[in-house]
Amino acid sequence: ATMLVFAFLAFIGPVGAAAEEGIVTTKALAPDSAFKLATATMAACRKQGYQVAVAVVDRSGLVQVIIRDRFAGAHTPDTARRKAWTSVSFRANTTELVNNVKPGSSAFGAQFIEGALMVGGGVLIESAGSIIGGLGVSGAVSGRVDEGCAKAGLESIQDVLNF
């Protein structure tokens, strides 16, 4: 009987290990952190006199938060979402992507991928070297200003991201 138990345990051991290898664990912002990030980003743009919309998406591009300041344009919530999605999808801040899709470049066609928006204002959210989401801002005078607001907003949750 002891031999049977040992044989059974030897059989299920590798199966358990194989099952663990088949599972991937990922990190995501808690809803409260995503909301804090969005409101801090909007506040950073307000300080500069801009009314914007801010979107926070998880690492797969699904929306966690969208917030629009009262005088931000009607197009800004979807534009912010698309910028956040684009940064996560292409694993880069969107200001970096703008140069990659200029006419004649090898990646020119990437700008035509449905949902992608290759303009500044989409920023990666990273924690411990892993991408955990994207942050998009729309409504300031330029993509560079949108990005600056996003980076200022990220400072508000830096303690969370450092873990």
Secondary structure, DSSP 8 states (H G I E B T S, - for coil): -HHHHHHHHHHHHHHHHHHHHT--------HHHHHHHHHHHHHHHHHTT---EEEEEETTS-EEEEEE-TTS-TTHHHHHHHHHHHHHHHTS-HHHHHHHTSTTSTTGGGGGSTT---SS-EEEEEETTEEEEEEEEE-SSSHHHHHHHHHHHHHTTHHHHT-
